[in-house]
Amino acid sequence: MSDALAELQDVEAGPSVFDTLPGHPMMWLLIFSELAAFGIMLAAFSIARAIDPAGFAAGRATLDPLLAAANTLCLVSSGWCAAKACAAAHREAPAVTRRWIAGACLLGTAFVAIKLSEYAGEIGRGLDPDSGTFATLYFLLTGFHLLHVVLGIAILIAVGWRARALDVETGAAFWHMVDLIWLMMFPIIYLMR
C-alpha cells in the first residue's frame, strides 16, 4: 500500500502540462477558453452558411477580401515581431524587446485602422448588423475579434514596460492566439463558399 502511495505522490509531484507552456499558466486558461468561444461562433457561422447559402453569398459579396488579406499580413507580421520580442527578452535586451513590441503594436494598430475602414465601406454598401444572419454573425465575430486585438495591444504595451521574459512570453501568447483566430476566421468568412 505504501509503495502505491509513494508512486502516486511521485506522479503528483511531476511537471504539469502548464509547466512546459511559455508565459503565465493563467493566460493559457484564458487562451483555451477564448479559442473555445471563437470555435463555437465559427461553427455557428458555418452552420448558418449551410442553411442559407444564398444569403451568405450575397453578404460575402459586400466584403473586401483584399482588405482582409492586408489585415492578415498585418497580424502575421505582428506575431513575428512578438516572437522576436520574446527572443530579445530572453537575451535580457529590454530596449530591443521594446522595439519589437512597438512593431507588433503598430502592426496591430494598422489592423484596427484597416478593419474600421472596412466596416465603414461595408456599412456604406448597406451591410450592417441588422442586414440579416450573415451580417449579424459577421459583425459579431469580427467585432469580438477586433476587441481582442485592442486588448492584445494593451497587454503588449503593459508587458513591454518592464520587458521581463515571462511577462513578454505571456503577452505574446495572447497575441498569437489573436493571430490564430484571425487565420481561422479569414478563410471561413471571406473565402469559403
C-alpha positions in Angstrom: 0.0 0.0 0.0 2.8 2.4 0.9 4.5 1.7 -2.5 1.3 2.6 -4.3 1.0 5.8 -2.3 4.7 6.7 -3.0 4.1 6.2 -6.7 1.0 8.4 -6.6 3.0 11.1 -4.8 5.7 10.9 -7.4 3.2 11.3 -10.2 1.6 14.2 -8.5 5.0 15.9 -8.0 5.8 15.6 -11.7 5.6 18.5 -14.1 2.2 19.6 -15.2 1.3 20.4 -18.8 1.3 24.1 -17.9 5.0 23.9 -16.9 6.0 23.4 -20.5 4.0 26.3 -21.9 5.6 29.8 -22.3 4.2 32.6 -20.2 1.9 32.5 -17.2 -0.4 29.4 -16.8 -3.5 31.6 -16.1 -3.1 33.2 -19.6 -3.2 29.7 -21.1 -6.5 29.1 -19.3 -7.8 32.3 -20.8 -6.5 31.4 -24.3 -8.1 27.9 -24.2 -11.5 29.5 -23.2 -11.2 32.1 -25.9 -10.4 29.5 -28.5 -13.4 27.5 -27.5 -15.7 30.6 -27.6 -14.4 31.5 -31.1 -14.6 27.9 -32.2 -18.3 27.8 -31.2 -19.0 31.1 -33.0 -17.2 29.9 -36.2 -19.1 26.7 -36.1 -22.4 28.6 -35.8 -21.3 30.8 -38.7 -20.6 27.7 -40.8 -23.9 26.0 -39.9 -25.8 29.2 -40.7 -24.0 29.4 -44.1 -25.0 25.8 -44.9 -28.6 26.7 -44.0 -28.7 29.9 -46.1 -26.0 29.7 -48.8 -27.6 32.4 -51.0 -27.9 34.9 -48.2 -24.3 34.3 -47.1 -23.1 34.5 -50.7 -24.8 37.9 -51.0 -23.4 39.1 -47.8 -19.9 37.9 -48.6 -20.1 39.8 -51.9 -20.2 43.1 -50.0 -16.9 42.3 -48.2 -13.5 43.3 -49.5 -11.2 40.3 -49.3 -8.2 42.4 -50.2 -8.6 44.5 -47.1 -9.0 41.2 -45.1 -5.8 39.9 -46.7 -3.9 43.1 -45.8 -5.2 42.6 -42.2 -3.9 39.0 -42.3 -0.5 40.3 -43.4 -0.6 42.9 -40.5 -1.4 40.2 -37.9 1.1 37.6 -39.1 3.8 40.2 -39.3 2.9 41.5 -35.8 3.1 37.9 -34.5 6.6 37.7 -35.9 7.5 40.9 -34.1 6.1 39.5 -30.8 8.2 36.3 -31.3 11.3 38.5 -31.8 10.4 40.4 -28.7 10.3 37.2 -26.7 13.8 36.2 -28.0 15.1 39.6 -27.1 13.6 39.4 -23.6 15.3 36.1 -23.0 18.6 37.7 -24.0 17.8 40.4 -21.4 17.8 43.2 -24.0 15.0 45.4 -22.8 15.5 48.2 -25.4 15.4 45.7 -28.3 12.4 43.9 -26.7 10.5 47.2 -26.5 11.3 48.0 -30.2 9.9 44.6 -31.3 6.8 45.1 -29.1 6.3 48.5 -30.5 6.5 47.0 -34.0 3.8 44.4 -33.0 1.6 47.2 -31.5 2.0 49.4 -34.6 1.0 46.5 -36.9 -1.9 45.7 -34.6 -3.0 49.3 -34.8 -2.8 49.1 -38.6 -5.1 46.1 -38.3 -7.6 48.1 -36.3 -7.5 51.0 -38.7 -8.0 48.8 -41.7 -10.8 46.9 -40.0 -12.6 50.2 -39.1 -12.2 51.4 -42.7 -13.6 48.1 -43.9 -16.6 48.4 -41.6 -17.2 52.0 -42.9 -17.2 50.7 -46.5 -19.5 47.8 -45.7 -21.9 50.0 -43.9 -21.8 52.4 -46.9 -22.7 49.5 -49.2 -25.7 48.7 -47.0 -24.3 45.9 -44.8 -25.0 46.5 -41.1 -25.6 44.2 -38.1 -29.3 44.2 -38.8 -29.0 43.2 -42.5 -29.6 39.5 -41.9 -28.0 36.5 -40.4 -24.7 36.8 -42.4 -24.3 40.4 -41.3 -25.2 39.8 -37.7 -22.7 36.9 -37.4 -20.1 38.7 -39.4 -20.1 41.8 -37.2 -20.3 39.7 -34.1 -17.3 37.6 -35.0 -15.1 40.3 -36.4 -16.1 42.8 -33.8 -15.3 40.4 -31.0 -12.0 39.7 -32.6 -11.3 43.4 -33.0 -11.9 43.9 -29.3 -9.3 41.1 -28.7 -6.8 42.9 -31.0 -7.3 46.1 -29.0 -6.9 44.2 -25.7 -3.8 42.4 -27.1 -2.2 45.8 -28.0 -2.9 46.9 -24.4 -1.4 43.7 -23.0 1.7 44.1 -25.2 2.2 47.7 -24.1 1.9 46.6 -20.4 4.4 43.7 -20.7 6.8 45.8 -22.8 7.1 48.4 -20.0 9.4 46.2 -17.9 10.3 43.8 -20.7 10.8 40.7 -18.5 10.9 37.4 -20.3 7.9 35.7 -18.5 5.7 38.8 -19.0 6.7 39.2 -22.6 6.0 35.5 -23.2 2.6 35.8 -21.6 1.6 38.8 -23.7 3.0 37.2 -26.9 1.0 34.0 -26.1 -2.2 36.1 -26.1 -1.2 37.9 -29.2 -0.5 34.7 -31.1 -4.0 33.5 -30.0 -5.4 36.6 -31.7 -3.4 35.8 -34.8 -4.5 32.2 -34.8 -8.2 33.1 -34.5 -7.9 35.6 -37.4 -6.1 32.9 -39.5 -9.2 30.7 -38.9 -11.7 33.5 -39.5 -10.2 34.8 -42.7 -10.9 31.8 -44.9 -14.2 30.9 -43.2 -15.7 34.3 -43.6 -14.0 35.8 -46.7 -13.1 32.8 -48.9 -15.3 29.8 -48.3 -18.4 29.4 -50.4 
